[in-house]
Amino acid sequence: MIQRTLACCLIFAASLGATDWTKVPKLPLKLVKDWAQLPRGWNFGETASVAVDAQDNVWVFNRGPHPVIQFDRSGRFLRAWEEVPMSQHTAWRSGRTARCGWWTWPRTG
């Protein structure tokens, strides 16, 4: 098993070296400084995931005291889960999740 995994990694690494990156199309992305308008005193913890819903709202899943935060497309804060005490962050730190449709939720057990 380890040999097969190592072989796949080597093949993948070799293909990266053979890629002509000048021919890869540039993504139309740009940094928008201070886009997220968090309430005063809030900040993100380690961000595990970001998702955009059908209404172009942006959902940020992070390991801070407010683990799920919703913004509109311009970065205006809409809502968040209630504050989670740091003692209850075990599931977030371990990265255990459960899927339900298109949504991924952390699970505690």
C-alpha positions as CSV (number, residue, x, y, z in Angstrom):
1,M,0.0,0.0,0.0
2,I,2.8,2.4,0.9
3,Q,4.7,1.6,-2.3
4,R,1.5,2.3,-4.4
5,T,0.9,5.6,-2.6
6,L,4.6,6.6,-3.1
7,A,4.4,5.7,-6.8
8,C,1.3,7.8,-7.2
9,C,2.9,10.8,-5.5
10,L,6.0,10.5,-7.7
11,I,3.9,10.4,-10.9
12,F,2.0,13.4,-9.7
13,A,5.1,15.3,-8.8
14,A,6.7,14.5,-12.2
15,S,3.6,15.7,-14.0
16,L,3.8,19.1,-12.1
17,G,7.3,19.5,-13.3
18,A,6.3,18.8,-16.9
19,T,3.5,21.4,-16.9
20,D,4.1,24.5,-19.0
21,W,2.6,27.0,-16.5
22,T,2.8,29.9,-19.1
23,K,0.0,28.1,-21.0
24,V,-2.3,27.7,-18.0
25,P,-5.1,30.3,-18.1
26,K,-5.0,32.9,-15.3
27,L,-7.9,32.9,-12.9
28,P,-9.9,36.1,-12.8
29,L,-9.4,36.5,-9.0
30,K,-8.2,39.4,-7.0
31,L,-7.6,40.2,-3.4
32,V,-10.2,42.5,-1.9
33,K,-8.5,43.9,1.2
34,D,-10.8,44.0,4.4
35,W,-13.7,42.4,2.4
36,A,-15.2,40.7,5.5
37,Q,-16.9,43.2,7.7
38,L,-16.9,41.4,11.1
39,P,-18.5,42.9,14.1
40,R,-16.2,44.9,16.4
41,G,-13.9,42.6,18.4
42,W,-14.5,39.5,16.2
43,N,-11.9,37.7,14.2
44,F,-11.6,34.4,12.3
45,G,-10.0,31.4,13.8
46,E,-8.3,29.0,11.4
47,T,-10.5,28.9,8.4
48,A,-11.3,25.3,7.4
49,S,-13.7,26.1,4.5
50,V,-15.5,28.8,2.6
51,A,-18.7,28.2,0.6
52,V,-21.0,30.3,-1.6
53,D,-24.7,29.6,-1.6
54,A,-27.3,30.1,-4.4
55,Q,-28.0,33.7,-3.2
56,D,-24.2,34.5,-3.5
57,N,-23.9,34.6,0.3
58,V,-20.5,33.6,1.6
59,W,-20.3,31.2,4.4
60,V,-17.0,31.0,6.4
61,F,-16.4,27.8,8.5
62,N,-13.6,28.6,11.0
63,R,-12.3,27.4,14.3
64,G,-12.9,30.7,16.2
65,P,-15.6,31.4,18.8
66,H,-18.2,31.9,16.0
67,P,-17.6,28.8,13.9
68,V,-20.0,29.6,11.1
69,I,-20.3,33.2,9.8
70,Q,-22.5,34.3,6.9
71,F,-21.7,37.4,4.7
72,D,-23.4,38.9,1.7
73,R,-21.4,39.1,-1.5
74,S,-20.0,42.6,-0.6
75,G,-18.7,41.3,2.7
76,R,-21.4,42.7,5.0
77,F,-21.9,40.5,8.0
78,L,-25.3,38.9,8.0
79,R,-25.3,36.4,10.9
80,A,-23.3,33.7,12.7
81,W,-23.7,30.7,14.9
82,E,-23.8,31.6,18.6
83,E,-20.5,31.8,20.4
84,V,-19.0,28.3,21.1
85,P,-16.8,28.1,24.2
86,M,-13.3,27.0,23.4
87,S,-13.7,23.9,25.5
88,Q,-16.3,22.6,23.0
89,H,-14.0,23.0,20.0
90,T,-12.7,19.4,20.0
91,A,-14.7,18.4,16.9
92,W,-13.5,21.5,15.0
93,R,-9.8,20.9,15.9
94,S,-10.0,17.2,14.9
95,G,-11.7,18.0,11.5
96,R,-14.5,15.5,11.9
97,T,-17.4,16.3,9.7
98,A,-20.8,14.9,8.5
99,R,-22.3,15.7,5.1
100,C,-25.9,16.4,4.5
101,G,-26.7,17.2,0.9
102,W,-24.4,20.1,-0.2
103,W,-23.7,21.2,3.3
104,T,-20.9,19.8,5.6
105,W,-21.4,20.0,9.3
106,P,-19.0,19.3,12.1
107,R,-19.9,16.4,14.2
108,T,-19.0,15.8,17.8
109,G,-19.0,12.0,18.0
